[in-house]
Amino acid sequence: MKKISIFTNMFFCLMCSLLIMSCKDDENGTDNSVLTLLSYTPEQGDNVSTEGTIELTFSKSVRQAPDTEITVNGFAIRVIITDNVVRVHYSEPLADHLTLDIPSGALTDMDGVQKYEGLNLSYEIKLEKRLFDAVVDCNGKGDYTTIAEAIEKAPSSSEQPYLIFVANGEYDEALIITKPYIHLIGQDVEKTKIQKLMCRVKWDGSGSQPVGWDYSSQNSAFAEANGLTSSNEAVVLVKSNDFHAENISFINLYGARTAEYGGMFGDGQADALMTRADRISFYNCKAVSFQDTWWVRNNESDNWKGLNNRNYADNCWIEGKTDYLYGNGNLLVENSTFYNVYSSGNVMTAGSHYEGTTWGHIMRDCIVDGVPEANDNTYFGRPWQNKPIAVWINTTCKVKIADAGYMDMSVSPYLYAEYNTVDANGNAVDTSKRKNSFTVGGVSVPYEKNLVLTESEAANYTYDNVVKGDDGWDPKSYYTTEKLPAVENISIYGTILSWDGQNKAICYLVFEDGVYVGQTTETSYEVNANGGTYTVKSVNKYGCLSD
């Protein structure tokens, strides 16, 4: 029986081999067997880390067909193929899911005859618990007492957010940010202040000393005494991509109102913010000065985006008197307030856009407000240089915009326009007297475009069009779709404070009577139990705080 069994097995194996050979090889030696997927790891639906490799094993050697794309989360990716094994390495530090798409025909056998039918795999990316990378607290309860120290310790070439929490306080600093992915998260916009008394007026040494010279960073004596250099052109100068700030007031005390901020209310170039890179965003922030509050400043040669660098501001407060939002690049300001502080000739924008700029400065669903004296003396803008663009859509005017709408300056605008401008009661504003010519070099130049957009024209100026771009940058998601709910069931037993955890929280911040106490990745924290009121805020992966 044993001999018969061995013979039978040998015969069966021989017949199978002949059958396989007849299926695989034709007269030209081509392998005609069906290309099939034998296995893959990780399994569909598994939780994966933010960086890793998906490995697929096929029934025979494969290659990627010409002019095809294999994508991860919608973006083409290069795969590594060794014989019959395909390896897809991914790095998605900001994503919460992972989708691998291999279209039909993207993989074939080595002869290009047998095409793989395609595959779509989806995974959940597990959230890695982690603390803020740095905590700044002027009271000494954090890692640093100044923001400059925290930024100095940040990596110079990060590819994911470097999270810096700034506790309430007045930080007398002028910052130059040259590192990417800095996320600066304040505790409370009204109480977390980065401020400096400085301006950037210049003096060529001839004639009378310019107003403000005593406080200019260009003045070596003042700069040295205040820890500045001539490069400190704003209280905060951002020169790197992917900067994000929340819940922070940026105040130039030289131009800020005295009663409200303790500033000098001085006239002259006194920037609170200057942004000179791509993908820069602000949420629930304030920018305060008198003249030149926020300069969106991009040279054509600054970086790969150049003239089309993107800035975004949502739910912000921008305050000033003269040209207090100005410059170039693409900027969308939404759901924000422009606050005019003077009784004579407030002008909000001054554009200097380069030819080829896609969108320019777009203000959508904003409020124009100000001191009572600003009525009838407030203007949407004046054309500074090059080809200025300023578009106002769905603006509510709590102070009256001057009938002309715009002032003369140096050039004629490339595009000045508005749509659905209403007063404080929601009534349509009369735009029939808007300025339709601009004086340039003593000559009146007719404005040949429509100052009032049609509904279909206004509909083009959306967040998706102006902000997202080809790379899908989506700063609004940091604090909307990704925002966490308020922490629930906070209780204290002895000295142990505890609360309900949240799956998408990377960590938690603990406060006593509104004062920062500490941070933890756990759902409990040992406190002094002084009888104060404790609050806990959860933190998402972008640093955004819960309610």
C-alpha positions in Angstrom: 0.0 0.0 0.0 2.8 2.4 0.8 4.5 1.8 -2.6 1.1 2.4 -4.4 0.6 5.6 -2.4 4.1 7.0 -3.3 3.6 6.1 -7.0 0.1 7.7 -7.0 1.5 10.9 -5.5 4.4 11.0 -7.9 2.1 10.6 -10.8 -0.3 13.3 -9.5 2.6 15.8 -9.1 3.9 15.0 -12.6 0.5 15.6 -14.2 0.0 18.9 -12.2 3.4 20.1 -13.4 2.6 19.3 -17.0 -0.8 21.0 -16.7 0.8 24.1 -15.1 3.5 24.2 -17.8 0.9 23.9 -20.5 -1.1 26.8 -19.0 2.0 29.0 -18.4 4.1 28.8 -21.5 3.1 29.3 -25.1 5.3 28.7 -28.0 7.0 32.0 -27.4 7.7 31.3 -23.7 5.1 33.8 -22.4 3.7 33.2 -19.0 -0.1 33.2 -19.5 -1.1 32.4 -16.0 -3.6 34.7 -14.3 -2.0 37.5 -12.3 -3.6 37.3 -8.8 -3.0 38.9 -5.4 -2.0 36.2 -2.9 -1.8 38.3 0.2 -1.3 41.8 1.6 -0.5 43.4 5.0 -1.8 45.2 6.9 -5.3 43.8 6.6 -8.1 45.9 5.2 -9.7 48.0 8.0 -6.7 47.7 10.4 -5.5 50.6 12.5 -2.1 51.8 11.2 0.4 54.3 12.3 1.0 57.6 10.5 4.0 56.2 8.7 4.6 52.7 7.4 4.5 50.2 4.5 1.8 48.3 2.8 3.1 45.1 1.2 1.3 43.1 -1.5 2.4 39.7 -2.7 1.3 38.5 -6.2 1.3 35.1 -7.9 4.2 36.1 -10.2 6.5 39.0 -11.0 4.8 42.3 -11.7 5.6 45.8 -12.9 3.8 49.1 -13.0 2.3 49.9 -16.4 3.5 53.1 -18.1 1.5 56.2 -17.7 -0.5 54.9 -14.7 -0.7 56.2 -11.1 -1.0 54.3 -7.8 -2.2 56.8 -5.2 -2.3 57.1 -1.4 -5.0 59.5 -0.2 -5.5 60.7 -3.7 -1.9 61.6 -4.4 0.4 59.6 -6.7 3.1 57.7 -5.0 6.2 55.7 -6.1 6.0 52.0 -5.3 8.9 49.6 -4.9 8.6 46.3 -6.7 10.8 43.3 -6.0 9.9 40.3 -8.2 6.3 39.6 -7.1 6.2 41.9 -4.0 4.9 45.4 -4.2 5.8 47.7 -1.3 4.0 51.1 -0.8 5.7 53.3 1.8 3.5 56.1 3.1 3.9 59.1 5.4 0.7 60.8 6.4 1.4 62.7 9.6 -1.8 64.8 9.4 -4.3 62.3 8.1 -6.8 60.2 10.1 -7.4 57.7 7.4 -5.3 56.0 4.7 -6.6 54.9 1.2 -4.5 53.0 -1.2 -5.9 52.9 -4.8 -4.4 50.6 -7.4 -6.5 51.2 -10.6 -7.2 48.3 -13.0 -4.3 47.8 -15.3 -1.8 49.8 -13.2 0.0 46.5 -12.4 0.8 43.9 -15.0 2.9 40.8 -15.4 6.4 41.3 -16.8 5.2 40.8 -20.3 2.4 43.3 -20.0 -0.1 40.7 -21.0 -1.9 39.9 -17.8 -3.3 43.0 -16.1 -4.2 43.1 -12.4 -7.9 44.0 -11.9 -7.2 46.7 -9.3 -7.6 47.2 -5.6 -8.8 49.8 -3.1 -7.7 49.4 0.5 -8.8 51.7 3.5 -7.3 52.0 6.9 -7.8 54.1 10.0 -4.7 55.9 11.2 -4.4 55.5 15.0 -3.9 58.7 16.9 -0.7 58.8 18.8 -1.0 60.4 22.2 1.5 63.2 22.7 2.0 66.4 24.7 2.4 69.9 23.3 6.0 70.1 22.0 6.5 73.2 24.1 4.5 75.2 26.7 5.2 78.9 27.1 4.1 80.5 30.4 5.3 83.8 31.6 4.5 82.7 35.1 7.1 79.9 34.9 4.8 76.9 34.9 5.7 75.8 31.4 8.9 74.8 29.5 9.8 78.4 28.7 8.9 81.9 29.7 9.3 83.4 26.2 7.9 82.3 22.9 11.3 83.0 21.2 12.9 80.2 23.3 10.2 77.7 22.3 10.6 78.5 18.6 14.4 78.4 18.9 14.1 74.7 20.1 11.7 73.7 17.3 13.1 71.5 14.5 14.3 73.5 11.5 12.7 71.2 8.9 9.6 69.6 10.4 7.0 68.0 8.2 4.2 68.0 10.8 2.9 70.5 13.3 5.2 71.5 16.0 2.7 72.4 18.7 3.5 75.4 21.0 0.9 76.3 23.7 1.1 79.9 25.0 -0.6 80.5 28.4 -2.3 83.8 29.1 0.1 86.7 29.6 1.8 89.7 27.9 4.8 88.6 26.0 7.0 91.5 25.2 8.7 90.0 22.1 9.4 90.6 18.4 9.6 87.2 16.6 11.0 86.1 13.3 9.7 82.7 12.4 11.9 80.8 9.9 10.9 77.2 10.7 8.0 75.4 9.0 4.9 73.9 10.7 4.9 76.1 13.8 1.4 75.9 15.3 1.2 78.7 17.9 -1.9 78.1 20.1 -2.9 80.7 22.7 -5.1 80.2 25.7 -7.4 83.2 25.3 -7.3 85.8 22.5 -8.0 88.7 24.8 -5.4 87.6 27.4 -2.6 86.0 25.3 -0.7 88.9 23.8 2.4 89.1 21.8 3.3 92.8 21.8 6.1 95.2 21.2 6.6 98.9 21.0 8.4 99.4 17.7 8.0 100.7 14.2 10.1 100.4 11.0 10.2 104.0 9.7 13.5 104.8 8.0 15.8 107.8 8.0 18.3 108.5 5.3 20.2 111.0 7.6 19.1 114.1 5.7 16.4 116.6 6.6 14.4 116.4 9.8 14.2 113.2 11.8 11.1 111.2 10.8 8.2 110.8 13.3 8.7 107.5 15.1 12.5 107.3 14.6 13.0 107.0 18.4 11.1 103.7 18.2 12.3 102.3 14.9 14.1 99.0 14.5 16.1 100.8 11.8 17.5 103.0 14.6 20.5 101.0 15.9 20.4 102.7 19.3 16.7 101.7 19.9 17.2 98.3 18.3 20.1 97.4 20.6 18.4 98.6 23.7 15.3 96.5 22.9 16.9 93.4 21.6 15.9 94.1 18.0 17.7 94.1 14.7 16.8 96.0 11.5 15.2 92.7 10.3 12.5 93.0 13.0 10.0 94.6 10.6 6.9 93.5 12.5 6.0 92.3 15.9 5.7 88.8 14.3 7.4 88.2 11.0 6.6 84.8 9.4 9.0 83.6 6.7 8.3 79.9 6.6 5.4 77.8 5.3 2.6 76.1 7.2 2.4 78.6 10.1 -0.8 78.5 12.1 -2.0 80.6 15.0 -5.1 80.6 17.2 -6.3 82.6 20.2 -3.5 85.2 20.1 -3.4 89.0 19.9 -0.6 90.4 17.8 -0.2 94.1 19.0 2.2 96.7 17.9 2.2 99.1 20.9 3.5 102.0 18.8 0.3 102.1 16.8 -2.2 100.6 19.3 -4.8 102.7 21.0 -3.8 103.9 24.4 -6.9 103.3 26.5 -7.5 99.8 25.1 -4.0 98.4 24.8 -1.6 100.9 26.5 -0.1 101.8 23.2 1.1 105.1 21.8 -1.4 105.4 19.0 1.5 106.7 16.9 1.4 107.4 13.2 3.8 105.6 10.9 4.7 102.1 9.7 4.1 99.8 12.6 3.3 96.3 11.5 1.9 93.8 14.0 2.1 91.0 11.4 4.1 90.4 8.3 3.7 87.1 6.4 6.1 86.1 3.6 5.4 82.4 2.9 2.8 80.0 1.7 0.0 78.2 3.7 -0.2 80.7 6.6 -3.4 80.7 8.7 -5.0 82.5 11.7 -8.1 81.6 13.7 -9.6 83.7 16.4 -6.7 86.1 16.4 -6.3 89.9 16.6 -3.9 92.1 14.7 -3.7 95.6 16.2 -1.9 98.8 15.1 -2.6 102.2 13.5 -0.8 102.1 10.1 0.3 99.0 8.2 -1.1 96.5 10.7 -0.7 93.4 8.5 1.6 93.2 5.5 1.1 90.2 3.3 4.4 90.6 1.7 5.7 88.3 -1.0 8.3 88.8 -3.6 8.0 87.0 -7.0 11.2 85.2 -6.1 10.5 84.4 -2.4 9.8 80.7 -3.0 8.1 78.3 -5.3 4.7 79.9 -4.8 5.9 83.4 -4.9 3.2 85.7 -6.0 0.4 83.2 -5.3 1.3 82.4 -1.7 -1.8 81.7 0.4 -2.9 83.3 3.6 -6.2 82.6 5.5 -7.8 84.4 8.4 -11.1 83.3 10.0 -13.0 84.8 12.9 -10.3 87.4 13.4 -10.1 91.1 14.4 -8.0 93.4 12.2 -7.6 97.0 13.5 -6.0 100.2 12.3 -6.4 103.4 10.4 -4.3 103.5 7.3 -3.5 100.6 4.9 -3.9 98.2 7.8 -4.3 95.2 5.5 -1.9 95.5 2.5 0.5 93.9 0.2 0.1 91.0 -2.3 -0.3 87.2 -2.6 -3.6 85.4 -2.2 -5.5 86.1 1.1 -9.0 85.1 2.1 -10.4 86.8 5.3 -13.7 85.3 6.4 -16.1 86.0 9.3 -13.9 88.7 10.6 -14.1 92.3 11.8 -12.2 95.3 10.3 -12.1 97.9 13.1 -11.4 101.6 12.1 -9.9 103.7 14.8 -9.8 107.3 13.5 -12.1 110.1 12.7 -10.6 111.2 9.4 -9.8 109.1 6.3 -9.7 105.4 7.4 -8.5 103.3 4.5 -8.5 99.5 5.1 -6.5 98.0 2.2 -3.6 98.9 -0.1 -2.8 96.3 -2.7 0.4 95.7 -4.6 -0.3 92.5 -6.5 1.9 91.1 -9.3 0.6 90.3 -12.7 -0.5 86.7 -12.7 -1.9 86.7 -9.1 -4.8 84.3 -9.2 -7.1 85.8 -6.5 -5.6 88.7 -4.6 -7.2 89.9 -1.3 -10.7 88.6 -0.7 -12.8 89.6 2.2 -15.9 87.5 2.6 -18.7 87.6 5.2 -16.9 90.3 7.2 -18.0 93.3 9.4 -16.7 96.8 9.0 -16.9 98.6 12.4 -15.1 101.3 14.2 -15.2 104.3 16.5 -18.3 106.5 15.9 -16.2 109.1 14.3 -15.3 106.7 11.5 -18.7 107.1 9.9 -18.4 108.6 6.3 -14.6 108.5 6.5 -13.9 104.9 5.9 -12.8 103.5 2.6 -12.4 99.9 1.3 -9.0 100.6 -0.1 -6.5 102.5 -2.2 -4.3 101.1 -5.0 -0.7 101.1 -3.9 1.5 99.5 -6.5 1.5 97.1 -9.5 -1.9 95.5 -10.0 -3.9 95.8 -6.8 -6.8 93.4 -6.1 -9.4 93.7 -3.4 -12.8 92.1 -3.4 -15.4 92.5 -0.6 -18.3 90.0 -0.6 -21.3 90.0 1.8 -19.9 92.9 3.9 -21.9 94.3 6.9 -21.0 97.9 7.5 -21.6 99.1 11.1 -19.9 102.3 10.1 -20.8 103.9 6.8 -18.4 103.4 3.9 -17.7 106.7 2.1 -19.8 107.0 -1.0 -16.7 106.8 -3.3 -15.7 103.5 -1.7 -12.0 103.9 -2.6 -9.2 106.5 -2.6 -6.6 107.4 -5.1 -3.0 106.4 -4.5 -0.2 105.5 -7.0 -1.8 103.3 -9.7 -5.1 102.2 -11.1 -6.4 99.0 -9.6 -6.5 95.7 -11.5 -9.6 94.7 -9.7 -11.7 96.5 -7.1 -15.1 95.1 -6.6 -17.8 94.3 -4.0 -21.0 92.2 -3.8 -24.0 92.4 -1.4 -22.7 95.2 0.8 -25.3 95.9 3.5 -25.6 98.3 6.5 -26.0 97.3 10.1 -29.7 96.6 9.6 -29.1 94.4 6.6 -30.3 96.9 4.0 -28.4 97.1 0.7 -25.9 99.9 0.5 -26.2 102.4 -2.3 -23.1 101.8 -4.6 -24.2 104.2 -7.3 -21.6 106.8 -6.3 -18.7 104.5 -6.1 -15.4 105.9 -7.6 -15.1 104.9 -11.3 -11.8 106.5 -12.2 -8.4 106.8 -10.4 -6.0 109.6 -10.7 -2.5 108.4 -11.6 0.3 111.0 -12.0 -2.2 113.8 -12.2 -4.2 112.0 -15.0 -7.7 110.5 -14.4 -7.7 106.9 -15.5 -11.2 105.3 -16.1 -11.9 102.1 -14.2 -13.2 99.8 -16.9 -14.4 96.9 -14.8 -17.5 96.5 -12.9 -17.2 97.7 -9.3 -20.2 95.5 -8.3 -19.9 91.8 -9.0 -22.8 89.6 -10.3 -24.0 86.8 -8.1 -22.3 84.2 -10.3 -19.0 86.2 -10.2 -19.1 86.5 -6.4 -19.7 82.7 -6.2 -16.2 82.0 -7.5 -14.5 83.5 -4.5 -14.8 80.5 -2.2 -12.6 78.9 0.4 -12.0 75.8 -1.8 -10.9 78.0 -4.7 -8.8 80.6 -2.9 -7.3 78.5 -0.1 -7.1 74.8 -0.8 -5.1 74.9 -4.1 -3.7 71.8 -5.7 -2.2 70.4 -2.5 -5.5 70.3 -0.6 -4.3 72.6 2.2 -7.3 72.8 4.6 -6.5 75.0 7.7 -10.2 75.4 8.5 -10.4 71.7 9.3 -7.9 72.3 12.2 -10.7 73.9 14.3 -13.9 72.8 12.6 -14.2 69.2 11.5 -11.3 68.2 13.8 -12.4 70.3 16.8 -13.1 68.3 19.9 -16.1 68.7 22.1 -15.9 70.0 25.7 -14.4 67.6 28.2 -17.2 66.0 30.3 -17.6 64.6 33.8 -14.7 66.4 35.5 -14.4 65.4 39.1 -11.9 65.6 41.9 -11.2 63.0 44.6 -8.6 64.2 47.1 -5.8 65.6 44.9 -6.7 63.6 41.8 -8.6 65.4 39.1 -10.2 63.1 36.5 -12.5 63.3 33.5 -13.9 61.3 30.5 -11.3 60.7 27.8 -11.8 61.5 24.1 -10.6 59.1 21.4 -9.2 61.9 19.1 -7.5 63.9 21.9 -3.7 63.8 21.8 -3.5 65.3 25.3 -5.3 67.5 27.9 -4.5 70.9 29.5 -5.5 71.5 33.1 -6.3 75.0 34.4 -7.1 76.3 37.9 -9.2 79.4 38.0 -8.1 80.0 34.4 -4.4 79.7 35.1 -2.4 77.0 33.4 -1.4 74.1 35.7 -0.1 71.3 33.4 -0.7 68.9 30.6 -1.1 65.1 30.4 -1.9 62.4 27.9 -3.9 60.6 30.7 -7.4 61.2 31.9 -6.4 62.2 35.4 -3.9 64.7 36.9 -2.7 65.3 40.4 -3.5 68.9 41.6 -2.9 70.9 44.8 -6.6 71.0 45.5 -6.6 74.6 46.8 -10.3 74.9 46.5 -10.1 76.6 43.1 -12.2 75.8 40.0 -10.6 73.4 37.6 -11.2 73.2 33.9 -9.8 70.7 31.4 -9.4 71.2 27.6 -8.7 68.5 25.2 -6.3 69.0 22.3 -6.5 67.7 18.8 -3.6 66.7 16.6 -3.3 70.3 15.2 -3.1 71.8 18.7 -6.7 73.2 18.6 -8.3 73.4 22.1 -11.8 72.1 22.9 -14.4 74.4 24.4 
